[in-house]
Structure formats: structure tokens, C-alpha cells
Amino acid sequence: MSKHETFDEYPPSSLKSAEVALLTAWRSLERYHDDLALVGGLAVHYLTRTGAAQLPGAVTMDVDFGISLAASGGQYGTIQADLGGVGFKTIGSRLVRTIHNMNMYIDFLTESPPATTGSCVVDDIVANIIPGVNRALACRRIVNVKGRDIYGTEQNCAVAVAGIGPLLVLKLNAFGGPTGRYLPKDAYDVLLAATGYIDGVEAAVAAFKAEANAGNTGYATAVATLRKNFYDVDKDGPVRAAAFYTRDRDASLRIRQDVVTVARMLLGEA
């Protein structure tokens, strides 16, 4: 289990532990850097301001990488071997390592047209097929991440993070797309990513809208998800985003209203 129902269920050190996993993996996967982009909760963390929109910030217990279908280590090894060498064990389609007494997971996502669901093998790891990953790889933003790896060594890594437009598409589809899970955390991440974006909410909205004409194969379903699940305060998106954040009635209503405002902005209707 790597996702919880509410913010408070995440251990206080979980985000830092995920960062330890990221720094360890990123250093070990140096040959693959051109074919990787960080997506998921850590990407939301690095693309948002602390304390933005009166929200406590991002949480995660995963490291999610978008990866090019053609990624290969050639004669120099494989992803599974490289990560296995720093203690990550393969369990099904995931790699896992215990850090600070918590299991931290690494997952890989790729795009393999015409398939829109399922999985495939990239290099020697199993990657889930998710429309929109290629745009995340094409719109990477380099973020300097400083911290200690699993071995306690100080690292300063230039990590490629998905651009905010493709990231919002992926997050919306993770919530309510063809393989959506309707998880409260994914709805919360949509709100946080848009309202807390380091370049401002208007820039986040503009970047999302730009995906309409950029060949993003997940854009149409992301828009459909906004209309179906985020357009009113009683829809699944606002309700579950609020439930993830708080049980307080007044705060919950504010969050639900904020989610609807963001949804309508992304649709160009606010």
C-alpha cells in the first residue's frame, strides 16, 4: 500500500524518505536521464510553493518516472540491475526498498500507441502504459534536488520533472481517466499543482490549455474528467480532494469551491 485516504495518514517523514529514494535512483540511472521525467507526487512537490493556497503541500510514498519506450542501457546494464545494486527489490511491476522503516516504491510509466492501458517491458522493467507520458518527457523542467541518498551521501541532482501542463493531464487521468482510481490524493494533487505552481496559477492554466494542440494523447480524457468529476462542488473531485485534506466542515467547503474554480479555469470557463 503506497497511497492513503487522508493527508494525516502519511508519516511526517514520508516525503523526505521518497526524496532519499529519488536521489539514490537518479544517481544510479545516469545513463537513462535523457529518457526519464519525474511525475506523480514528488513532481507536484517540486513544482509548487510551500504553503500555497493554504494547503499543507504534497505528500507521497512513491517515486514515479515517465520513461521513453525506447530507453535502453545497451551493453552497460539494465534498470533493474542498476536499482537492484542499490537495494531496490522487484515485486511485480514495482521496485521497493525500505527507507526509515517505510516501504518506498519506484514505478515506471510509458506510452505505447495504440495501446492506452496495460503494461509493457521497457529495458528490463515493467512500465504501465499511460497516455500523455510522451508529453511529460517532451516538456521536462530541470529542478535541482539537494539531500542525502540511502547511504547518507550528500547529493545535488539536476532532476528532470514533467512540465506542469502534462503533469496536470496525468493527474486528472489518474483520478478519473480510463484507468482512474478516484483516489482522494489525486484530486488533491490537481488542486495543489494548479494553485501552488511556482510560476503562478495563470501559467499552470495556460500550460494545461496548450496541451490541446500539442499532441497530448491524454488531453481529451483529462478534459472529460474535469467536466464529469470536477465541475460542481458535489462531484467526486471536489468532495474527495476536501476529504483528503480536512474533516472540518468550513474548510471542506472552501476546498471544494477552490477545486471547482480551478476546474473551470482549466476548461476556460472561469
C-alpha positions as CSV (number, residue, x, y, z in Angstrom):
1,M,0.0,0.0,0.0
2,S,1.6,3.3,-1.0
3,K,-1.4,5.7,-1.0
4,H,-3.5,6.7,2.0
5,E,-7.0,8.1,2.2
6,T,-6.1,11.3,4.1
7,F,-3.1,13.7,4.4
8,D,-2.8,12.9,8.1
9,E,-2.2,9.2,7.4
10,Y,1.1,9.9,5.7
11,P,4.0,9.6,8.2
12,P,5.7,13.0,8.7
13,S,9.0,11.6,7.2
14,S,7.4,10.0,4.1
15,L,8.1,12.8,1.7
16,K,11.7,13.1,2.8
17,S,12.1,9.3,2.5
18,A,10.7,9.4,-1.0
19,E,13.3,12.1,-1.8
20,V,16.0,9.8,-0.5
21,A,14.8,7.1,-2.8
22,L,14.7,9.6,-5.7
23,L,18.2,10.8,-5.1
24,T,19.5,7.3,-4.9
25,A,17.8,6.1,-8.0
26,W,18.5,9.2,-10.1
27,R,22.2,8.9,-9.4
28,S,22.2,5.2,-10.3
29,L,20.2,5.7,-13.5
30,E,22.5,8.3,-15.0
31,R,22.6,6.6,-18.4
32,Y,18.8,6.9,-18.7
33,H,18.4,10.6,-17.8
34,D,17.5,11.7,-21.3
35,D,14.7,9.1,-21.3
36,L,13.2,9.9,-17.8
37,A,10.9,12.5,-16.3
38,L,9.7,12.6,-12.7
39,V,5.9,12.5,-12.5
40,G,3.4,11.9,-9.6
41,G,3.5,13.3,-6.1
42,L,7.2,14.3,-6.0
43,A,6.8,16.2,-9.2
44,V,3.9,18.1,-7.6
45,H,6.2,18.8,-4.7
46,Y,9.0,20.2,-6.8
47,L,6.7,22.4,-9.0
48,T,4.8,24.0,-6.1
49,R,5.4,26.6,-3.5
50,T,5.4,25.7,0.2
51,G,2.2,26.8,1.9
52,A,0.5,27.7,-1.4
53,A,-3.3,28.2,-1.4
54,Q,-3.4,27.5,2.4
55,L,-2.6,23.8,1.6
56,P,0.0,21.8,3.6
57,G,1.8,20.7,0.5
58,A,2.5,17.4,-1.3
59,V,2.9,14.0,0.2
60,T,3.9,10.7,-1.3
61,M,5.5,7.4,-0.7
62,D,6.3,6.7,-4.4
63,V,8.8,7.8,-7.0
64,D,7.0,7.8,-10.3
65,F,9.1,8.0,-13.5
66,G,7.8,8.6,-17.0
67,I,10.1,6.7,-19.3
68,S,10.6,6.6,-23.1
69,L,9.6,3.3,-24.7
70,A,13.0,3.1,-26.4
71,A,15.0,3.6,-23.3
72,S,17.9,1.1,-23.1
73,G,21.1,0.7,-21.2
74,G,22.7,-1.1,-24.1
75,Q,25.7,-3.1,-23.2
76,Y,26.2,-1.3,-19.9
77,G,23.5,-2.9,-17.8
78,T,19.8,-2.6,-17.2
79,I,17.4,-0.5,-15.0
80,Q,16.5,-3.5,-12.8
81,A,20.2,-4.4,-12.3
82,D,21.2,-0.8,-11.5
83,L,18.5,-0.3,-9.0
84,G,19.0,-3.8,-7.6
85,G,22.6,-2.8,-6.9
86,V,21.4,-0.1,-4.5
87,G,18.9,-2.3,-2.7
88,F,15.6,-2.0,-4.7
89,K,13.8,-5.3,-5.0
90,T,11.4,-6.1,-7.8
91,I,7.9,-7.0,-6.7
92,G,5.6,-7.5,-9.6
93,S,5.8,-4.3,-11.7
94,R,7.3,-2.2,-8.8
95,L,10.6,-1.7,-7.2
96,V,10.7,-1.3,-3.5
97,R,13.1,-0.5,-0.7
98,T,12.7,0.1,3.0
99,I,13.8,3.6,4.0
100,H,13.3,4.9,7.5
101,N,11.2,1.9,8.3
102,M,8.8,2.6,5.4
103,N,8.5,0.9,2.1
104,M,9.3,3.3,-0.8
105,Y,8.2,2.4,-4.3
106,I,9.5,3.2,-7.7
107,D,7.1,2.9,-10.6
108,F,7.6,3.5,-14.3
109,L,5.0,4.8,-16.8
110,T,5.4,4.8,-20.6
111,E,3.4,5.4,-23.7
112,S,3.0,2.7,-26.4
113,P,0.4,3.6,-29.1
114,P,-2.1,2.4,-30.0
115,A,-2.4,0.8,-26.5
116,T,-3.9,3.1,-23.9
117,T,-3.9,0.7,-21.0
118,G,-2.0,-2.3,-19.8
119,S,1.8,-2.6,-19.5
120,C,4.9,-3.4,-21.5
121,V,8.6,-4.1,-20.9
122,V,11.0,-1.1,-21.2
123,D,14.6,-2.1,-21.0
124,D,14.0,-4.9,-18.4
125,I,11.3,-3.3,-16.2
126,V,7.6,-3.4,-16.5
127,A,6.1,0.0,-17.2
128,N,2.4,0.9,-17.1
129,I,1.0,2.4,-20.3
130,I,-0.4,5.8,-19.7
131,P,-1.4,8.3,-22.5
132,G,0.3,11.6,-22.1
133,V,3.7,10.3,-20.9
134,N,5.4,11.3,-24.1
135,R,4.4,15.0,-23.5
136,A,5.8,14.8,-19.9
137,L,9.1,13.6,-21.5
138,A,9.0,16.4,-24.1
139,C,8.2,19.2,-21.6
140,R,10.7,18.4,-18.9
141,R,11.8,21.1,-16.4
142,I,15.1,20.6,-14.6
143,V,15.0,21.0,-10.9
144,N,18.0,20.9,-8.5
145,V,17.3,18.5,-5.7
146,K,19.6,18.5,-2.7
147,G,19.7,16.0,0.1
148,R,21.1,12.7,1.3
149,D,20.8,9.4,-0.5
150,I,20.3,6.0,1.1
151,Y,23.9,5.8,2.1
152,G,23.9,9.2,3.8
153,T,25.9,10.9,1.0
154,E,25.1,14.5,0.1
155,Q,23.7,14.7,-3.4
156,N,22.8,17.7,-5.6
157,C,21.0,16.3,-8.6
158,A,19.6,18.1,-11.7
159,V,16.3,16.1,-11.9
160,A,14.1,16.2,-15.0
161,V,10.5,16.9,-13.8
162,A,7.4,16.8,-16.1
163,G,6.1,20.2,-17.1
164,I,3.0,21.4,-15.3
165,G,0.7,21.1,-18.3
166,P,1.4,17.4,-19.0
167,L,1.6,16.7,-15.2
168,L,-2.0,18.1,-14.8
169,V,-3.2,15.8,-17.6
170,L,-1.6,12.8,-16.0
171,K,-3.0,13.7,-12.6
172,L,-6.5,14.2,-13.9
173,N,-6.5,10.9,-15.7
174,A,-5.0,9.1,-12.7
175,F,-8.2,10.3,-10.9
176,G,-10.9,9.8,-13.4
177,G,-9.5,8.6,-16.7
178,P,-9.9,5.2,-18.3
179,T,-7.8,3.6,-15.6
180,G,-8.7,6.2,-12.9
181,R,-8.9,5.2,-9.3
182,Y,-10.9,8.1,-7.9
183,L,-8.4,8.4,-5.1
184,P,-8.7,11.5,-2.9
185,K,-5.0,12.2,-3.1
186,D,-5.1,12.5,-6.9
187,A,-7.9,15.1,-6.7
188,Y,-5.9,17.0,-4.0
189,D,-2.8,16.9,-6.2
190,V,-4.7,18.5,-9.1
191,L,-5.7,21.4,-6.8
192,L,-2.2,21.8,-5.3
193,A,-0.4,21.5,-8.7
194,A,-2.6,24.2,-10.3
195,T,-2.9,26.7,-7.4
196,G,0.6,26.3,-6.0
197,Y,2.5,26.2,-9.2
198,I,5.8,28.1,-8.8
199,D,5.2,30.3,-11.8
200,G,1.6,31.1,-10.7
201,V,-1.8,29.6,-11.3
202,E,-2.3,31.5,-14.6
203,A,0.8,29.9,-16.0
204,A,-0.4,26.5,-14.9
205,V,-3.7,27.0,-16.6
206,A,-2.1,28.3,-19.8
207,A,0.3,25.3,-19.9
208,F,-2.6,22.9,-19.5
209,K,-4.6,24.5,-22.2
210,A,-1.6,24.4,-24.5
211,E,-1.7,20.6,-24.4
212,A,-4.9,20.8,-26.5
213,N,-2.8,21.5,-29.6
214,A,0.4,19.7,-28.6
215,G,-0.5,16.2,-29.4
216,N,-1.0,15.1,-25.9
217,T,-2.9,11.8,-26.2
218,G,-4.3,12.1,-22.7
219,Y,-5.7,15.6,-23.0
220,A,-9.2,14.8,-24.3
221,T,-9.8,12.4,-21.4
222,A,-8.4,14.9,-18.9
223,V,-11.0,17.5,-20.2
224,A,-13.7,14.9,-19.9
225,T,-12.7,14.1,-16.4
226,L,-12.9,17.8,-15.5
227,R,-16.4,18.1,-16.8
228,K,-17.6,14.8,-15.3
229,N,-15.9,14.8,-11.9
230,F,-14.7,18.4,-11.1
231,Y,-17.3,20.8,-12.4
232,D,-19.6,21.2,-9.3
233,V,-18.9,21.1,-5.6
234,D,-20.8,17.9,-5.1
235,K,-18.8,16.0,-7.7
236,D,-16.2,13.3,-6.9
237,G,-13.2,15.5,-7.5
238,P,-14.0,18.4,-5.1
239,V,-15.5,16.1,-2.5
240,R,-12.6,13.7,-2.4
241,A,-10.0,16.5,-2.5
242,A,-11.6,18.1,0.5
243,A,-11.8,14.7,2.3
244,F,-8.1,14.1,1.8
245,Y,-7.3,17.5,3.3
246,T,-9.7,18.0,6.2
247,R,-12.8,16.9,8.1
248,D,-13.6,20.5,9.1
249,R,-16.9,21.5,7.5
250,D,-16.0,25.1,6.7
251,A,-12.5,24.2,5.4
252,S,-14.0,21.4,3.4
253,L,-16.4,23.7,1.7
254,R,-13.6,26.2,0.8
255,I,-11.5,23.4,-0.7
256,R,-14.4,22.1,-2.8
257,Q,-15.1,25.6,-4.1
258,D,-11.4,26.1,-4.9
259,V,-11.4,22.8,-6.8
260,V,-14.4,23.8,-8.9
261,T,-12.8,27.2,-9.6
262,V,-9.6,25.5,-10.8
263,A,-11.5,23.1,-13.0
264,R,-13.4,25.9,-14.7
265,M,-10.2,27.8,-15.2
266,L,-8.6,24.8,-16.8
267,L,-11.6,24.5,-19.1
268,G,-11.5,28.2,-19.9
269,E,-14.9,28.8,-18.3
270,A,-13.9,31.0,-15.3
